[in-house]
Amino acid sequence: MTGRIEAPTKQEFDQAMKVIHPDDRATLLELSDQPDAYFSLARPITSPTSQPVSNMQANVTEDIRNHPHGENWTIAAVKLPEYVGATYLDGDPIAIAQGEPFLERISGFALATKMLAALPKTATKPVTATVEKIVNGSPLKRRIYTTIGLLCVTAQDEMHSTHAISHPFLFANATLPSKRVPAHLAYIYEAKEEGLRKSSIPVASLKETISRTMPEGSTVELAPVRLFMHPAGTSPYTKIKG
């Protein structure tokens, strides 16, 4: 797929408006006026409530900030609590970019509309998910996510629908459908040559911290799918370094 796509079709826009959260309709239109903005598409966690999630993210921040190998990291960031949840698109430029930035290929408004249009009607209703696993990305990659893996058939189906739209723009290679939906909590990025990383991450400490709020096997409530716009220079993460 080549070339820049400036706008969705009328059919895609009409379908997107059927499933988008009523409070986010203005946000979608704002994206059309801010071509350099990024966006997130996610089901935020509503239970546990915001305070326990805020406390958990504050503790994750401290675990990462105090880690002795942090001097080797280029960027370390922790997600703002209001964006923690089943993540269909992570609206941070470092989280998105692999080579050519997607905004050079498709406008944020077009991609958001196309992804929303691909969502089934289930996106308009809250759902319950199980915390299957607390996971970290491969140490061979530049960027390592700390996430909660959520088991929820509804969210999996929605994620696969939106990824079929987004992945041709965001990634060079197709990815296999995931068996769990990620709820991104933090990431560490290290600019490095190919091969092993120069540093480790505080895996054991992070897992213990997260487990105190959302242990494996527990259930969480997810809000209907929401669209969050991040104007140029902003992010759904708080950067600890970089």
N, C-alpha and C positions, 0 to 999 in steps of 0.2 A: 504494500500500500504506500503510495508516494503522494507528495503534494500536500498543500495546506487546505483543510476543509474549514471554511469560514462560518458556516451556519448549518443547523440541522434542517431536515425537511419539515414541512408543515405537519405531516402525519406524525413524525417523531415528537415534535413540540406538543401537539395535541395529546398524544399518549402520555408524555411526561407530565403534563398538567393534571392528568387523571390520577396519578399515583404520588405526586410530590406532596409533602406535608403542607397544609395551607399556610403555615407561617413561613415557608421557604420559597413561596412563589416570587416574592419580591427579590429574594437573594438570587434566584436563577436569572431574573431580568437584570440585576446589577452586574452579574458576570458578563453579560453582553456589552456593558459599558466600560468594563475594566479588563481589557485583553491580556494584561500581564498578571492577573490574579490567578491563584491556584485555589483548589477546593478540596474538601473532604466529603466522602459519602460514607455514612456509618449509621449503625444502630447504637446509640449511646446506652450505657448501663444505667438503669434507673433504680435497681435494687441489687446490691447494697446501695444506699442513698449516697448523695454527693459527698457528705462529710467523711465517711469511711474511705471512699475512693480518693479524696483529697489527701487524707492522712497517709494512705498507702503510697501515693505518688510522691509525697514529701519524703517518705522514708526511702523510696527508690532513689530519689535525688541524692540523699545523703550517702547511700551505699556506693553510688557511682562517683560522687565528688571525692570521697575519702579513699578510693581505691588506689593503691600504690603504683599501679601501672598506667594510671591515667595520663601521665606525661607523654606517653606514646600515641595517644589518641588525637586525631585531628578535630573531631567534633564529638560531643556527647550531649544527648538531649533527652528530656523526659516529657511525655505527653501531658498537656493540660487536662485536668480531670474531666472537664465537660466533653472532651472528645474521645474518652476511653470507651471502647465498645467494639462490636463486630465491625471490622474495617473493610469496606469495599474499595475505597481509594483513599490513600494517605496523602493529605494535602501539603506535605512539606517538600520543597524542591529537591533536597538531598535524598529524601525517601523515594521520590519518583524517578529522578534522572538516572538513566543508564545510557551514557553516550549523548545522543542528540536529545535535548529537552523536548517534551511532548508539545509544548506551546509553539514550537517551530513547525509542527506538523498539523496541529488541530487547535482551534481556540478552546479555552476552558469552557465557554458557554456551549459550544457544539458538543464537546465530550460529555459534559454534565447532562445535557439534554438527551443525548443518545443513551447514556447509561441509565438514566431515569426511565426512559421509554422502554428499556429492556426488562425493567422490574415487573414481576407479577403483582397482582392486587394484594398479596400477603404483606407487601411492604408498608401498607397503610395501617397495619395492626401490630400491637406489641406481641412479643413472643418470649418464651422461657428457654434458656439454654443451660447446658451443663458445662462446668469448667472441667475439661478433660485433662489438660496438662499445662504446666508452666514451661515454656520453651524458649530457647535461644537459637539464633541462627548459626550457620556453619562458620567455624573459625577460619575457613579458607576464604571467606568473602570479605570485602572491604567493610561492609556494613552489617552489623549484627543487631537484630531486633530482639528485645525481650518482649514476649507476648504471653497472653493466656490463650490457649486453644479451646475454642467453644464448640461443643457438639450441639447442633440444631439443624434439623433437616431443612426447615424453612429458610434459615439464613444461608445454608450451603447452596440451595437452589438459586437464591437471589445473587449470591456472590458469583456463582458460575455464569449466570446470565449477564451480569455486568462485566465480568472479566472477558467474556467473548467479544465485547465491544472495545474495552480499554486496552487489552494486551497487544493487539496489532500496532497501536500507537506508542505504547510505553516500553515494550520489550522486543529485543531482536529475535528471541526464541519463544516458542509456545511453551506453556507450562501445563503439567498434568493437573486435573481438578484436585483440589485439596479435600482431605477427609475431615478437616476441622476449619473453622472460621477464625482468623486471628483477631485478637483484641490488642492492638499495639499499646505498649506501655512506655518503651524507651528504645533508643538506638545509640550505638557507638559506631563511629565512622573513622577508619584509619586509612589515610592515603599511603599506599604501600606498593611494592613490586609484587609480581605474581609469586605465589607460594604462601607459606605459613605467616600468620600475623606475628608481630614483634611483641605483642602483649596479650595478657589474658583479661577476662572480664570477671566480675564478682558473681559468678553463677550461683554458688551455694547460698550466699548472703541474700541475693535478689529473690531466689525461690522461697527462702524462709520468710522474708519480708512480705512478699505477695501472698503467701499461704495464710498469713495471719488474718487477712481480709477476705480472700477468695480461695480457700483450699481446693485442691483437686477433688472432684466429686460433688462439690456444692453447686447450687443453681443460682442463676442470675436472671434478672428481668431486663429485657432489651426494649427500648422505645421503638416506635415506627422509624423507618429510614429517614434520616435527616441530611440536608445539604448545607454545608458550612463553607462560606467563602473566606479566603485568606488573601487580602490585597497584597500587592508587591511589598516585600519587606516584612511580612508577618508570617506566622506559622502556628500550627496547632501544638507545637512543642515549646517548652522552655529550654533554652540551650544552657548547659552547664559549662561547656567549653566550646570555643570556636565562634 
